[in-house]
Amino acid sequence: MQLNINSIVNADTRKQWLSKGYSLPQYDICKVKENTEKNCKWVHFGGGNIFRVFLGSRMQALLNAGLADSGIIVGEGFDEEVVEKGYAPFDNLSINVTLKSEGSVDKEVCASVAEAMVCSTQRPAEWARFVEIFTNPALQMVSFTITEKGYATTPGYVQADIQRGPQNCTTICCMVVSLLNERFKAGKYPIAVVSMDNCSQNGAKLFAGISTIAKTWAEMGLVSKEFIDYLCDPSQVSFPWSMIDKITPRPDATVADMLKADGVENIDPVITAKRSYVAPFVNAEECEYLVVEDLFPNGRPCLEKAGVYFTDRDTVTKVERMKVCTCLNPLHTAMSLMGCLLGYTKISDEMKDQDIVKYIERLGYVEGLPVVTDPGILSPKSFIDDVVYKRLPNPFMPDAPQRIATDTSQKLAIRFGETVKAYQENGLDLANLKVIPVVLASWVRYILGIDDNGQPFEISADPLLESAQADVADVKFGQALKGGELDKILSREEIWGYNVLTSPLKDAVISAFESLNAGPGAVRKTLHKVVEG
């Protein structure tokens, strides 16, 4: 069983795939490829895991249902080996492996990627092809999963790239501006430029990067003022906001072994020179959410018929706020801090600990839901249900509390501070918050670097770790506070989002810390008390 088009369309080998439980494309792959080459409607930059298993799979659903007749063209502007080792040897196919929390596995061979190319001005043939695509009126959208840092224009290497101009630039946003300028010159054709990266106000961040590059080139006399007007007119070039959520870890060796046991050949993951983890398969959780602002001046694929939500910008913002402030991120942070203190190394193992399960249940359902930003299109309670009972317990998702605990100082204000503020704005009694004070105190306890057995552990990277530890330098494990030792750390508004020292939660946070820091076993005792009390 070779992963290539011939293998999945040939009658004999197709039977082998089907007999092993693989879902196969139900459309004419060659015809879709031909249609896409002639009139591509969707280009995507960043051909990594979340694209293949989520966006690529949703496009395949449309193709299977006869609701689309063309696929996606992938451009890779960062790591050429992603294309050369992850796409080209497999006819651009991928095996999407969905690992469900109850133990079942879905395996789908996805063929919705019609072309995959390296996007580079230094590769004339590929660059000419991208210019051809972008100057075709049929193109409706260009989307991105290149991470938030891909939109930044302040790094020195990006500044240097901007100076190279439209024909010689090498960074992805500069190349996209160059391609959009070609589209403008060809006929001012409309298009949607869509960030699908997991960051707040992603459309605004993408527009800021694109417009900064374009305006700099205009000042240099490299593009016209009319191009800037085109780029800044949402009726011609839009930058919709979106919220995306799906866990897609690196290719897992146990999944590769499972596929090889089925008879699939040559699918071992490789690590590229740029440290990308590349494989012809993707392992992912079952839950997925994509909410997109419906602002597409040249039309779009009917992805709403494949599970994607299209709505207005305000609703996208509410969905993101629901996830980040209440229904997912706070639960993740709370359990990860406790998990590190209690010696856990897997999120799924933590979810076998009933104290921790009750801890995040109370945090989400009891303390978060009363002030949740309800977007209307997704139920906050159902979202938490999926997090607590499907996503976090999934043993196939090899996530670690140590990873989640990274950069916690940058997360506390939005994940917990916003809830505290909402309680005050809505006139609710902060005394009803039993878990949140413990979470805040658990981070202070965490940065001491001593676990619940009294043993030192490695603290995850955090930009404020050194200064925060200096703030609590007088605090000793197992020793009672004498008074004032937490004043500096609790007064840092940039960490908490407000001054805890002057807030009504001050006494509860200090009391929780004293309980957590009383000596070996104190973390477990405090955790059990807060969920049972």
C-alpha positions as CSV (number, residue, x, y, z in Angstrom):
1,M,0.0,0.0,0.0
2,Q,1.9,3.0,-1.4
3,L,0.5,6.4,-0.7
4,N,0.0,7.7,-4.2
5,I,-2.9,8.4,-6.5
6,N,-2.5,5.2,-8.5
7,S,-2.7,3.1,-5.3
8,I,-6.0,4.6,-4.2
9,V,-7.7,4.5,-7.6
10,N,-6.5,1.2,-8.8
11,A,-9.3,-1.3,-8.2
12,D,-7.1,-4.0,-6.5
13,T,-5.1,-1.7,-4.2
14,R,-8.2,0.4,-3.5
15,K,-9.8,-2.7,-2.1
16,Q,-6.8,-3.1,0.2
17,W,-7.1,0.4,1.6
18,L,-10.8,0.0,2.1
19,S,-10.4,-3.4,3.8
20,K,-8.1,-1.7,6.4
21,G,-10.7,0.9,7.3
22,Y,-9.5,3.9,5.3
23,S,-11.9,6.5,3.9
24,L,-10.9,7.3,0.3
25,P,-11.7,10.2,-2.0
26,Q,-15.1,9.8,-3.6
27,Y,-14.4,12.1,-6.6
28,D,-12.3,12.1,-9.8
29,I,-9.0,13.3,-8.4
30,C,-7.4,13.9,-11.8
31,K,-10.4,16.0,-12.9
32,V,-10.2,18.1,-9.6
33,K,-6.5,18.6,-10.2
34,E,-7.2,19.7,-13.8
35,N,-9.9,22.2,-12.7
36,T,-7.7,23.6,-10.0
37,E,-4.8,24.1,-12.3
38,K,-7.0,26.1,-14.7
39,N,-9.0,28.1,-12.2
40,C,-7.8,27.9,-8.7
41,K,-10.1,29.3,-6.1
42,W,-8.2,28.7,-2.9
43,V,-4.4,29.1,-2.2
44,H,-3.1,28.3,1.3
45,F,0.3,29.2,2.7
46,G,1.7,27.0,5.4
47,G,1.1,23.3,4.6
48,G,1.5,22.0,8.1
49,N,-0.5,19.6,10.2
50,I,-3.5,21.7,11.1
51,F,-4.0,22.7,7.4
52,R,-3.9,19.1,6.2
53,V,-6.1,17.5,8.8
54,F,-8.6,20.3,9.2
55,L,-8.8,22.6,6.2
56,G,-7.8,20.0,3.7
57,S,-10.2,17.5,5.1
58,R,-13.1,20.0,5.1
59,M,-12.4,20.8,1.4
60,Q,-12.4,17.0,0.7
61,A,-15.9,16.8,2.4
62,L,-17.2,19.4,-0.2
63,L,-15.6,17.5,-3.0
64,N,-17.0,14.2,-1.8
65,A,-20.5,15.7,-1.7
66,G,-20.2,17.3,-5.2
67,L,-20.3,20.8,-3.7
68,A,-17.0,21.8,-5.2
69,D,-15.1,20.9,-8.3
70,S,-11.6,22.2,-7.5
71,G,-9.2,21.8,-4.7
72,I,-6.5,23.8,-2.9
73,I,-3.0,24.9,-4.0
74,V,-0.5,24.9,-1.2
75,G,2.4,27.3,-1.0
76,E,5.3,26.8,1.4
77,G,7.4,29.8,1.9
78,F,9.4,28.9,5.0
79,D,10.7,25.3,4.7
80,E,11.1,23.9,1.2
81,E,11.5,20.4,2.6
82,V,7.9,20.4,3.7
83,V,6.9,20.2,0.0
84,E,9.9,18.0,-1.1
85,K,9.5,15.4,1.6
86,G,5.9,15.7,2.9
87,Y,4.0,16.3,-0.3
88,A,5.8,15.6,-3.6
89,P,6.7,11.9,-2.9
90,F,3.0,11.1,-2.1
91,D,1.3,12.9,-5.0
92,N,0.2,15.6,-2.4
93,L,-1.9,13.1,-0.6
94,S,-2.1,12.8,3.2
95,I,-3.5,10.3,5.7
96,N,-5.5,12.1,8.3
97,V,-5.7,10.0,11.5
98,T,-8.3,11.1,14.0
99,L,-7.6,9.7,17.5
100,K,-10.8,9.7,19.6
101,S,-10.9,9.8,23.3
102,E,-12.9,6.6,23.6
103,G,-10.2,4.7,21.7
104,S,-11.5,4.5,18.2
105,V,-9.5,5.7,15.2
106,D,-10.7,7.2,11.9
107,K,-8.3,7.1,8.9
108,E,-8.9,9.2,5.8
109,V,-6.8,9.5,2.7
110,C,-7.1,13.2,1.7
111,A,-6.6,14.3,-1.9
112,S,-7.9,17.9,-1.8
113,V,-4.5,19.4,-2.4
114,A,-4.1,19.7,-6.1
115,E,-0.7,21.3,-6.2
116,A,2.0,21.9,-3.5
117,M,4.9,24.2,-4.4
118,V,7.7,26.1,-2.8
119,C,6.8,29.8,-3.0
120,S,10.0,31.7,-3.7
121,T,11.1,34.6,-6.0
122,Q,14.4,32.7,-6.3
123,R,12.7,29.7,-8.0
124,P,11.5,31.2,-11.3
125,A,9.2,28.4,-12.5
126,E,7.3,28.2,-9.2
127,W,7.1,32.0,-8.8
128,A,5.7,32.3,-12.4
129,R,3.1,29.7,-11.5
130,F,2.0,31.7,-8.4
131,V,1.8,34.9,-10.4
132,E,-0.4,33.0,-12.9
133,I,-2.7,31.9,-10.1
134,F,-2.9,35.3,-8.5
135,T,-3.7,37.1,-11.8
136,N,-6.6,34.7,-12.5
137,P,-9.9,36.3,-11.7
138,A,-11.2,32.9,-10.4
139,L,-9.0,33.1,-7.2
140,Q,-11.3,33.8,-4.3
141,M,-9.2,33.4,-1.2
142,V,-5.6,33.1,0.1
143,S,-5.3,31.7,3.6
144,F,-2.5,31.2,6.1
145,T,-1.4,29.0,8.9
146,I,2.1,30.3,9.3
147,T,1.9,31.3,13.1
148,E,1.5,34.8,14.4
149,K,5.2,35.6,14.1
150,G,4.9,35.1,10.3
151,Y,3.0,38.5,10.2
152,A,5.6,40.5,12.0
153,T,7.4,43.3,10.1
154,T,9.7,44.5,12.9
155,P,12.4,41.8,12.9
156,G,15.6,42.8,11.2
157,Y,15.5,40.1,8.6
158,V,12.0,41.2,7.6
159,Q,13.0,44.8,7.4
160,A,16.0,43.8,5.2
161,D,13.6,41.7,3.0
162,I,11.3,44.7,2.5
163,Q,14.2,46.6,1.1
164,R,14.8,43.9,-1.5
165,G,11.5,44.9,-3.1
166,P,8.6,42.9,-4.8
167,Q,10.8,40.9,-7.2
168,N,13.5,39.7,-4.9
169,C,11.8,39.4,-1.5
170,T,11.9,36.0,0.3
171,T,9.7,36.2,3.4
172,I,6.1,35.1,3.0
173,C,4.2,38.3,3.7
174,C,6.5,40.3,1.4
175,M,5.9,37.7,-1.4
176,V,2.1,37.8,-0.8
177,V,2.2,41.6,-1.2
178,S,4.1,41.2,-4.4
179,L,1.5,38.7,-5.7
180,L,-1.4,40.9,-4.6
181,N,0.2,43.7,-6.6
182,E,0.3,41.5,-9.7
183,R,-3.4,40.8,-9.1
184,F,-4.1,44.5,-8.9
185,K,-2.2,45.2,-12.1
186,A,-3.9,42.4,-13.9
187,G,-7.4,43.8,-13.3
188,K,-8.0,44.9,-9.7
189,Y,-9.7,41.5,-9.1
190,P,-11.2,41.1,-5.6
191,I,-9.9,38.6,-3.1
192,A,-10.1,37.6,0.6
193,V,-6.8,37.3,2.5
194,V,-7.6,35.1,5.5
195,S,-5.5,34.3,8.6
196,M,-6.4,31.0,10.1
197,D,-3.7,31.2,12.7
198,N,-4.5,30.7,16.4
199,C,-4.0,34.3,17.6
200,S,-6.2,37.1,18.7
201,Q,-7.5,39.4,16.0
202,N,-5.6,37.5,13.4
203,G,-7.1,39.4,10.5
204,A,-6.0,42.7,11.9
205,K,-2.5,41.4,12.5
206,L,-2.3,40.1,8.9
207,F,-3.6,43.3,7.5
208,A,-1.1,45.3,9.6
209,G,1.8,43.3,8.2
210,I,0.6,43.3,4.6
211,S,-0.2,47.1,4.6
212,T,3.0,48.0,6.3
213,I,5.0,46.3,3.6
214,A,2.9,47.7,0.8
215,K,3.1,51.3,2.1
216,T,6.8,51.1,2.5
217,W,7.1,49.9,-1.1
218,A,4.9,52.8,-2.2
219,E,7.2,55.2,-0.4
220,M,10.1,53.6,-2.2
221,G,8.3,54.0,-5.5
222,L,8.0,50.3,-6.1
223,V,4.2,50.0,-6.1
224,S,1.5,52.6,-6.9
225,K,-0.7,54.6,-4.6
226,E,-3.6,53.1,-6.3
227,F,-2.4,49.6,-5.2
228,I,-2.5,50.9,-1.6
229,D,-6.1,52.1,-2.1
230,Y,-7.0,48.7,-3.5
231,L,-5.4,46.9,-0.6
232,C,-7.2,49.0,2.0
233,D,-10.6,48.7,0.4
234,P,-12.5,45.7,2.0
235,S,-14.8,45.5,-0.9
236,Q,-11.8,44.6,-3.0
237,V,-9.3,43.0,-0.6
238,S,-10.7,41.8,2.7
239,F,-8.9,40.5,5.8
240,P,-11.5,38.4,7.6
241,W,-10.9,37.5,11.3
242,S,-11.2,33.9,12.4
243,M,-10.9,31.6,15.4
244,I,-9.5,28.1,14.9
245,D,-9.1,25.4,17.5
246,K,-7.9,21.8,17.0
247,I,-5.0,19.9,18.6
248,T,-2.6,18.6,15.9
249,P,0.6,17.4,17.6
250,R,3.8,16.4,15.8
251,P,3.6,13.1,13.8
252,D,3.6,10.4,16.4
253,A,5.8,7.2,16.0
254,T,3.0,5.0,17.4
255,V,0.7,6.2,14.7
256,A,3.3,5.6,12.1
257,D,3.6,2.0,13.5
258,M,-0.2,1.6,13.3
259,L,-0.2,2.6,9.6
260,K,2.7,0.4,8.8
261,A,0.9,-2.5,10.4
262,D,-1.9,-1.9,8.0
263,G,0.6,-2.2,5.2
264,V,1.2,1.4,4.3
265,E,4.8,1.9,3.2
266,N,7.4,4.7,3.4
267,I,5.6,6.9,5.8
268,D,8.2,7.4,8.6
269,P,8.3,11.1,9.9
270,V,11.4,13.1,9.1
271,I,12.9,16.2,10.7
272,T,14.0,18.8,8.2
273,A,17.1,21.0,8.4
274,K,14.8,23.8,9.7
275,R,13.4,21.5,12.4
276,S,10.0,21.0,10.8
277,Y,8.5,17.6,11.6
278,V,7.2,16.2,8.3
279,A,5.2,13.1,7.5
280,P,2.6,12.0,5.0
281,F,0.2,11.5,7.8
282,V,-1.3,13.8,10.5
283,N,-2.5,12.6,13.9
284,A,-5.1,14.8,15.6
285,E,-8.0,15.0,18.0
286,E,-11.6,14.7,16.9
287,C,-12.8,18.1,18.1
288,E,-12.4,21.1,15.8
289,Y,-13.7,24.6,15.5
290,L,-13.3,27.2,12.8
291,V,-15.3,30.4,12.9
292,V,-14.7,32.9,10.1
293,E,-15.9,36.5,9.5
294,D,-18.0,36.2,6.3
295,L,-16.2,38.9,4.2
296,F,-15.3,37.4,0.8
297,P,-15.6,40.0,-2.0
298,N,-15.0,37.4,-4.7
299,G,-17.1,34.5,-3.2
300,R,-15.8,31.5,-1.4
301,P,-16.2,27.7,-1.1
302,C,-19.4,26.7,0.7
303,L,-17.4,25.5,3.8
304,E,-20.4,26.1,6.0
305,K,-21.7,22.8,4.6
306,A,-18.6,21.1,5.9
307,G,-18.7,22.3,9.5
308,V,-17.1,25.8,9.3
309,Y,-19.0,28.7,10.9
310,F,-19.3,31.9,9.0
311,T,-20.5,35.0,10.9
312,D,-19.8,38.6,11.6
313,R,-16.6,40.0,13.2
314,D,-18.2,40.6,16.6
315,T,-19.3,37.0,16.8
316,V,-15.8,35.8,15.9
317,T,-14.4,38.0,18.7
318,K,-17.0,36.5,21.2
319,V,-16.1,33.0,20.2
320,E,-12.4,33.7,20.7
321,R,-13.1,35.4,24.1
322,M,-15.3,32.4,25.1
323,K,-12.4,30.0,24.4
324,V,-9.6,32.1,25.8
325,C,-11.3,33.6,28.9
326,T,-13.6,30.8,30.0
327,C,-14.0,27.5,28.2
328,L,-10.5,26.2,27.3
329,N,-7.4,28.2,28.0
330,P,-8.1,28.9,31.8
331,L,-8.8,25.2,32.4
332,H,-5.6,24.2,30.6
333,T,-3.5,26.6,32.6
334,A,-5.1,25.7,36.0
335,M,-4.6,22.0,35.6
336,S,-1.1,22.4,34.2
337,L,0.2,24.3,37.2
338,M,-1.3,21.7,39.5
339,G,0.0,18.9,37.3
340,C,3.5,20.2,37.5
341,L,3.4,20.6,41.2
342,L,2.0,17.1,41.6
343,G,4.5,15.4,39.2
344,Y,2.3,14.7,36.2
345,T,3.9,14.7,32.8
346,K,0.8,14.0,30.7
347,I,-2.5,16.0,30.5
348,S,-4.4,12.8,29.9
349,D,-3.0,11.2,33.1
350,E,-4.1,14.3,35.0
351,M,-7.6,13.7,33.8
352,K,-7.6,10.4,35.7
353,D,-7.2,12.4,38.9
354,Q,-10.7,13.2,40.2
355,D,-9.5,16.2,42.3
356,I,-8.1,17.8,39.2
357,V,-11.2,17.0,37.1
358,K,-13.5,18.5,39.8
359,Y,-11.1,21.5,40.0
360,I,-11.4,22.4,36.3
361,E,-15.1,21.5,36.3
362,R,-15.8,24.1,39.0
363,L,-13.5,26.6,37.3
364,G,-15.4,26.3,34.0
365,Y,-19.0,25.5,34.9
366,V,-19.4,27.2,38.2
367,E,-17.1,30.2,38.1
368,G,-16.7,30.9,34.4
369,L,-20.1,30.3,32.9
370,P,-21.9,33.1,34.9
371,V,-19.9,35.7,33.0
372,V,-19.0,33.9,29.8
373,T,-19.2,35.8,26.5
374,D,-21.9,33.8,24.7
375,P,-21.3,34.0,21.0
376,G,-24.7,32.5,20.2
377,I,-23.4,30.1,17.4
378,L,-21.6,27.8,19.8
379,S,-22.8,26.8,23.3
380,P,-20.2,27.6,26.0
381,K,-21.4,24.7,28.1
382,S,-21.1,22.3,25.2
383,F,-17.6,23.7,24.5
384,I,-16.6,23.0,28.1
385,D,-18.2,19.5,27.9
386,D,-16.0,18.7,24.9
387,V,-12.9,20.0,26.6
388,V,-13.4,18.1,29.9
389,Y,-14.8,14.9,28.6
390,K,-13.3,14.5,25.1
391,R,-10.3,16.6,24.6
392,L,-8.2,16.7,27.8
393,P,-8.7,13.0,28.7
394,N,-7.7,11.8,25.2
395,P,-4.7,9.5,25.8
396,F,-3.7,9.7,22.1
397,M,-2.9,13.5,22.5
398,P,0.6,13.5,23.9
399,D,0.4,16.9,25.6
400,A,2.3,17.8,28.8
401,P,1.5,20.2,31.6
402,Q,5.1,21.4,31.4
403,R,4.4,22.7,27.8
404,I,1.2,24.3,28.8
405,A,2.9,26.0,31.8
406,T,5.3,27.8,29.5
407,D,4.9,31.6,29.5
408,T,2.2,31.5,32.2
409,S,2.9,35.1,33.3
410,Q,1.7,36.2,29.8
411,K,-1.6,34.3,30.1
412,L,-2.9,35.0,33.6
413,A,-4.4,38.4,32.9
414,I,-6.6,37.3,30.0
415,R,-7.4,33.8,31.2
416,F,-8.4,34.8,34.8
417,G,-8.2,38.6,35.1
418,E,-11.0,39.1,32.6
419,T,-13.3,36.8,34.6
420,V,-12.5,38.7,37.8
421,K,-13.3,42.0,36.1
422,A,-16.5,40.6,34.6
423,Y,-17.7,39.6,38.1
424,Q,-17.1,43.2,39.4
425,E,-18.7,44.8,36.3
426,N,-21.8,42.6,36.7
427,G,-22.0,43.2,40.4
428,L,-21.4,39.5,41.3
429,D,-19.8,38.5,44.6
430,L,-16.1,37.7,44.3
431,A,-16.4,35.6,47.4
432,N,-18.1,33.0,45.1
433,L,-14.7,32.5,43.4
434,K,-13.1,29.5,45.2
435,V,-10.9,28.1,42.4
436,I,-9.5,31.2,40.8
437,P,-7.7,32.4,43.9
438,V,-6.1,29.0,44.2
439,V,-5.0,29.1,40.5
440,L,-3.4,32.5,41.0
441,A,-1.7,31.3,44.2
442,S,-0.6,28.1,42.5
443,W,1.4,30.0,40.0
444,V,3.3,31.8,42.8
445,R,3.8,28.4,44.4
446,Y,4.9,27.0,41.0
447,I,7.7,29.6,40.5
448,L,9.3,28.5,43.8
449,G,10.4,25.4,41.8
450,I,9.5,22.9,44.5
451,D,7.0,20.1,43.9
452,D,4.5,18.7,46.4
453,N,7.1,16.2,47.7
454,G,9.4,19.0,48.5
455,Q,11.7,18.2,45.6
456,P,13.0,20.8,43.0
457,F,11.7,20.6,39.5
458,E,12.4,22.4,36.2
459,I,10.2,25.4,35.7
460,S,9.0,26.0,32.1
461,A,10.4,29.0,30.2
462,D,8.7,32.4,31.0
463,P,9.9,35.9,30.1
464,L,9.0,37.2,33.6
465,L,10.3,34.2,35.6
466,E,13.5,35.8,36.8
467,S,11.8,39.0,38.0
468,A,8.9,37.1,39.5
469,Q,11.2,34.9,41.5
470,A,13.0,37.9,42.7
471,D,9.7,39.3,44.0
472,V,9.2,36.2,46.2
473,A,12.8,35.6,47.1
474,D,12.0,35.9,50.8
475,V,9.4,33.1,50.6
476,K,10.6,29.7,51.8
477,F,9.0,26.4,51.1
478,G,7.2,25.0,54.2
479,Q,7.6,28.2,56.2
480,A,4.7,30.5,57.1
481,L,4.5,34.0,55.7
482,K,5.5,36.7,58.1
483,G,3.7,39.4,56.3
484,G,4.3,41.3,53.1
485,E,6.4,38.7,51.3
486,L,3.8,38.5,48.5
487,D,3.2,42.2,48.1
488,K,5.5,42.8,45.2
489,I,4.3,39.9,43.1
490,L,0.6,40.5,43.8
491,S,0.8,44.2,42.9
492,R,2.1,43.5,39.3
493,E,-0.8,44.4,37.1
494,E,1.1,43.3,33.9
495,I,0.8,39.8,35.3
496,W,-2.7,39.6,36.7
497,G,-4.5,42.2,34.7
498,Y,-5.2,44.2,37.9
499,N,-3.6,44.9,41.2
500,V,-4.4,41.8,43.3
501,L,-2.9,43.4,46.4
502,T,-5.6,46.1,46.4
503,S,-8.4,43.8,45.2
504,P,-11.1,42.0,47.2
505,L,-9.3,38.7,46.2
506,K,-6.1,39.6,48.1
507,D,-6.9,37.7,51.3
508,A,-8.2,34.6,49.4
509,V,-5.1,34.4,47.2
510,I,-2.7,34.8,50.1
511,S,-4.6,32.3,52.2
512,A,-4.5,29.8,49.2
513,F,-0.8,30.3,48.8
514,E,-0.2,29.7,52.5
515,S,-2.2,26.5,52.3
516,L,-0.3,25.3,49.1
517,N,3.1,26.1,50.6
518,A,2.6,24.6,54.1
519,G,5.0,21.6,53.3
520,P,5.1,18.3,51.5
521,G,1.6,17.1,50.5
522,A,0.1,20.6,51.0
523,V,-0.8,21.0,47.3
524,R,-2.8,17.8,47.2
525,K,-4.5,18.7,50.5
526,T,-5.4,22.1,49.3
527,L,-6.6,20.9,45.9
528,H,-8.8,18.2,47.6
529,K,-10.2,20.8,50.1
530,V,-11.2,23.3,47.4
531,V,-13.1,20.8,45.3
532,E,-14.8,19.1,48.2
533,G,-15.4,22.2,50.4
